[in-house]
Every structure is written in structure tokens, then in C-alpha cells.
């Protein structure tokens, strides 16, 4: 075999030599290059001697090496799409790099080598991979082995790796240059450039202290390289890093962009004092962007300019404001290292010292800045208190309260009523909450919400205009409320914070392009809202907020011109929240809000309302619960009736700090109560649902969360269930009702691999529903495959499969309503057709669920939508006694406090069994699910039979097959399908 390989290689070399000797090699340079590239692809032109021989004949003695190198890039890369993931593209780049790097040159400076020039030229042609390939080939080639200034190549190659998203490789190369510079083996310009690039990389990673150390290491080179002071060079690179980061919407700015910006500023040779305003303005923009920690870097630079090169015309007010801005920027980054608290406090204390010493003359504007300084000191003490031991915490909070109270006193004297003052009141409210003074907490936050009320629009029933427009104030109050057990009120404030963020994200067309930069890191409000909703079991609202969070993170809502109405579909006041707001008198408490003389009285009234608002919201939620009389009537129906020997009813009821678990089997009943943290359980359920519904989540995470749920829900009752039980009826309260029990994992397998499941909803049992005497085996199939703006290819495939499966049953009369016939009118006519508790209705379409409105929750049909409200009103007049109702659409099993779900509406109207979905389904896996489901269901009136058929279908998707492999193994594909019934059957 080795001789054969040697022979093939020899033939390839001969082919290469013949190509080199061909006349067209000397006549058409471009054609010659392409011909040699073809030889390279065939295995030739792989040795240095072959490449050198070609270049000698191709270039001749008179060609300019630099022009020849650029010509090679033009010819070989012309019309080629830059795609580093494509093998052919990478191969062409490697060939080009080999040819360019082999061009003879005896220059000493790397930057003058034709290959280096060609590499930079390739960047202008948008071929980043070629840039890296040329430098890499140059470094490993004869020139790179002999040249003494390898540091230049390392630095340029680091830039290339950074462009290709390999920051670790770039950092390794730059560290090599740094080590070489420390022993004097590198030119000053190269050493400075490498250190500045390293500093830029660490700045984007929030390693601000490392940045300061690297800048200090580079400062000795400033005079020799640029003829400028170290401060001027540091300013140039700070502006470059911070400026490019502000406009980097989706990914960190590349080092080359930062470098270009820095060198442009250096070329201006501006005095350091002239850059003070630009640096100061950066702080205000950065703290709202993707890289808020860079505001600390800019604040350090502001203080340094003030000390080393203060502007001659800097007035006292500007100087005081600069101290406050710098301190606030450092406080924003207190989470990086605790020393930032001390540095921030030093800024504030320096201002107070200069004012007290007469260096800065007191005025109304100076008094305002002094008030902000006292507030900053108080905030720094509260930051330290959160991390302190219990012995120190009381003292630190006491100091925080002392300084914040002093700041509030100064602001009240000024009577400016500026909305930005809310941050001071919020910080004071947070301290009161941490110390357990709940009444004072409400008063401080009430004052924060009313700050600036003289100037802004206020509407307590509008989330956007819900008091002070500052999302920070709303969010901090929400966090304090959640920590003190006022979770429903906390949700209200968190919703207002999210609404404010989106309302102010892009207020004008002029700044719309900057909107993603300003909202990139403002996901804390979204996450706070999601966590608070999940802790109290309001999962549907939580999932809508989660979807909005994803849009926010990927900047989709600005690109899609998300309107306020669109945001309101994700985050809105629910009917029970609106009722609570009106009942509490929140609007009446603010009737004199515009009058400053009555502000204290208004604050006190508002604080009282907020103190009782959580209880009012909970009362509105409880009012939605089933009436005692109806509950009693339904409670008389024993859920264990009609159970088979392999069936069991498992009931879960949560109540704050405990979980009641009851098990009913054919032979016995068992009940126990276990301790549980209801808020922690709610968060766990929400995380589990999210991991299940997102097909991109990794299965180990799904299994881990599923095992936690299994330990809580099934661990205490595991022994009582036994091995003989194969079918479970799950009856759960609102907190647990939306769990995909099939996807819970016991550490060895999913529960669907052990049980079939039916969700028992006795609350929806209609004991008075009319059931026709006639048993009709009739099936109506609806499939909306081409709704305007909603293409549903899976529905068409689904309809074909169902028609084929059910068409083989001679006992079943079948009607199909596809495309043009899939209308709301036909659907409403069919669902009230008498079927005597038998038969089937199957609907494949698009569905939407809005937890705040039953009019906005609907099923899509050709020509319009059918809302839950309309469906309920129709079925209240005419019941539906169909045996099995299948809702093959997204999230049709969802229901909420104020919005009865599709499934409950149908069960309450008399439907025996409903198969619906917990979340969005997939066009490729849904038809496969129903292929197996209808092939295995015989009795359309039995809940246990339907659950068993659903289990078979779920296992078919879960288990890898020859056709689909493991394409549908993720719970996102099979776990959303649930069978629900109002009685055991």
C-alpha cells in the first residue's frame, strides 16, 4: 500500500510540473492561478519547492511582490462567499495563504512583507478566515522561522483569531508577546499594541482591575511610540473600548474595530482635558447597555483627568456632578469587587469634603449634588450590609439609613419633585425592608413612585403610566415586596417595570438603531417577573413573560417594530388585578398627586393602599374558586369509583408550607402531608416546564429537574403505588395542574415509561349535562392547513393520517372539513351534534392563549377566529356529549385564574375526554403522534383507553426508530399531549 501511495504522489508532482511548464502559465496569470489551484485540490503543489518554482515562472523578475500578493487575493477570492464553515472555502483560503506567504521578500519588518499586506487587504475584502490563514502560514513558513520580530506576527494573528471568535487563542498569543516585552525582546510599538489589546479583551470580560494593571504596564511606551502622555493614550483606548461596546448589539466588538477607533483618536492628539465631557457622557450610556461595568472604567478615567489635567473652565456645578456621576458608576459595579463600594464612597465623601471646606461654593445645584452624594454613601453601606455577617449587618444598615435620611431631608428642602430622585427613596425603602420595618418600607417606596408626579402622566390602570416611569424604582419595590411575602403586588410592580423598559427602549426613530444596546442587559426585570409569577403558580403569564424575554435578548422586538399593544399581549393586567386595583382605592389615593403641599398626605394614603393590596388581589383570586355548594356536590362523587385493579387516583393539594398527597386504588386509600416550600416548588415547576417545552434544552437538565419533582411528588408515596399500578389519574390544584407528569424522571426512566396518565378535572364535571340516549359513532375531522399568516403543513399531514386510520373502522361514520370547509360555523354545528357520549371531534389548527382575556384566547379557522368566550357562550346554550375531543393546536390545555381553558370549557359542556396540549407542538412530530394514537385507540369513550393510546404514541416518539432515529426523543415533542377527563372511565 505504501508503494501505491508513493506512486500516486509522484504522478501528482508530475502533473504539477506539467502545469507549471504549460504556456498559459506565462500568458494568463489569472488562468494559471486557477489551474494551479486545481492541481492543489488534486493533491499537488504541496511542497515548498513546487510553490517556489511556480512563483518564479509566474512572477518573473519585475513584478512588484506586494501587487502580486494582492492580485492573488483578487483572483482566487473573487466572487467567493466568505463562509468559514464551508470546506471548499477553507481549502481555497489555505491555498491562497500558501501562495502569498511563499512570495520571496527580504524585508525586516513584518508589516512590510507582501503576505502581511495581503492579509490586511483580505480584511478589506471581508475574508477574515484568509487573514488568519495567511498570517499563520507566514509564521510557520521559512520567513517566520528566520524573522526576529515574531511578536508582530503573534499580535496580528491574535487579531485574526479574535475575528474568528477564538478569544482564548488570541489571548494566549498576546500573553506570549507580553512575556517577550518584559525581557526587552519586542519593539515598543508592538509591546504597547499587544498590552492594549489584552486590556481591551479583559475590559469586555468585566475584569476592570486587570485592565488598569495592563494600562499601567503599557504607559512607559506612550511617549516613545506616540509622542503623547500616558493619560492621552489611556483616554484614546478607553474611548475606543467603551464607544465600540455601546454599539455592539449582539456580540463583543472585535479587537480590530477597537484598534482602529483608538488610533483615530490618537491621531487627533487632543489635550486630555478636552476629552472630559466625552468620557463623562459615556458613563450615562454604558450603565444602560450590554456592558454596564465599562461605566466604572470610564468613571476612573474621569477622576484621573480631573486630577492630572483638569479643564480650566470647569465650574463648581460641573465638578460636583462629575464626582456624583463617577461614584454612581462605581456603585453600579459593586458586584464585581467589594472595593468598588469604597472607591465610590470616596468620590461622594470627596465632594462633601470640598463643599464643607469651601473649595466648592454652596448653591441650590450644589445642594442637589450633595444630596445625591449622601444617598450614594447610604447605598454603598447597604451594599456592604447585604454581604456582611449578622453582627455587622445591623450597624451597616443603620449607617445606610442615616445617610439616606439626610439625603432625603436635603431633597425635601429643594422641593424639585424630579422623577430621578426616586432612586434615593428606593434605596431607603430597600433598607427599611431589609430591617423588617414594613410600614416604613411602603412609605419610602410610595414616595419613590410619586417622585416627579407633577410632570408625568399617571394612570393606575395602565402599566406604562403606573406611577414613576423609572423601571429601576418599580423593580426595586417589586423585589422588596416579594422578599416580604407580598408576591402578587410584587408581580404588579414587575409587570410595570417590564412595560416601562419596552416603552422607553426606542422612543424616537433617531435612536431606534441604538435601542438594542440600551436594552441588552435589562433582562433583570423580565427574570424577576418570571420568577415571581412561577412562585405562585401563574405559569401561563410566566411563559408569556419568558417569550418576551427571549425577544428582548435577541433584539427581535425592535427589529419587528414591536408595538405597545404587542408587548401588552405578553405583559398585561389581568381582570382580577384590575378589580383589586379598583377595590383598593389606588386611584383615589392619588387624586391630589399634582399638589406638592399635599404630597406627604398622598404618600401616606398610597402606602396604606399598597400595604393591603396583596391581600385584596388574593381575595380576587379566591373569588374565582368553585363555590362551596358546587364543590360539595362534586365532592360527593368518589374519584375512586370505577377504578380497575391497575388504576389509581393520585391527588396533590399544596397549601403554603405543606403538600397533601392522597392515593386511591381499587383496594385502599392512603393520605399523607409532607412539608414543602410552595414558592420554591412553583419555581421548580416553571423551570421544568421551560426545559421540557424548548427542544434546544439539553436532556440532562430535563432529567435533573424531573428527578427533583419526582422526589417531592412521588418519593413519599412511591412504596404505596406498587408495581401493579399502570395507569394514574392525576388530580392537582392550580400550582401543579400544568406539570407534564409524563416527563418526570425517576433517575432511570421517564414516568411515561411506567404509567399512562389522565388528568382528572372534577371541577369541570357537569352533573346536569344533557346526554342523548342515542349512541352515535361519528367522527368530525377539522384541519386548517392554510390560514392567512399561519402556514400549518403539519395539519394537512395530520388530517391524511387520521382519515386513513379512522377510515378503516366500519363502525365509524366520518366527516372531514379541510381548508375551505374548516370554518367556525361548521365547527360549532358539529360540536353540538348528539353523539351520546361516544364519537370523536378532532381539530388541527393554530391556537393562542392569553391569561388576561378569554376574548383574546382563540382557535383559528378560515375566515376568522373562535374565542374561548364565544365557545363557552355557545356551549352554555347547547351541550356537547361527544366522547373524545382532540384539540391538536398549541397550548390548548392552558387555563388561568381569569380565563377558563379550552379543555375545561369542553369538559364542563359534557365532553367525556379531551386530548389537548400543554405547549406548542411541532409540524414534524405531531402527525407521528396521532398516527400511533389512532392506531391504538378502540373505545372513544374511555379515559383510560385514551390515556393508554396516548402513552403508546408518546413512547413511539421517545424511542429511537430506523426512520426518525432519536429526532423526537426530547420531551418537547411528546410530553405536551395530555388526556383530561372529569370522571374516571
Helices and strands as residue ranges (DSSP letters): H 2-21, H 24-27, H 29-41, H 48-59, H 65-77, H 87-101, G 110-112, H 114-124, H 128-140, H 142-146, H 150-163, H 167-182, H 188-203, H 208-218, G 219-221, H 222-226, H 230-246, H 255-268, G 272-275, H 276-286, H 294-308, H 316-331, H 339-356, H 364-387, H 390-414, G 419-421, H 422-434, H 438-450, H 471-483, H 487-503, G 509-514, H 515-519, H 524-535, H 539-553, H 556-559, H 564-570, H 575-584, G 588-590, G 596-598, H 599-622, H 628-635, E 647-655, E 658-665, E 669-675, H 678-693, H 699-713, G 715-717, H 718-721, E 727-732, G 741-743, G 751-753, E 756-760, G 762-764, E 778-783, E 786-787, E 790-791, H 793-807, E 813-818, G 819-821, H 824-831, E 840-844, E 847-848, E 858-861, E 864-867, H 868-877, E 884-888, H 902-908, E 913-917, H 926-935, H 943-958, H 971-974, E 977-981
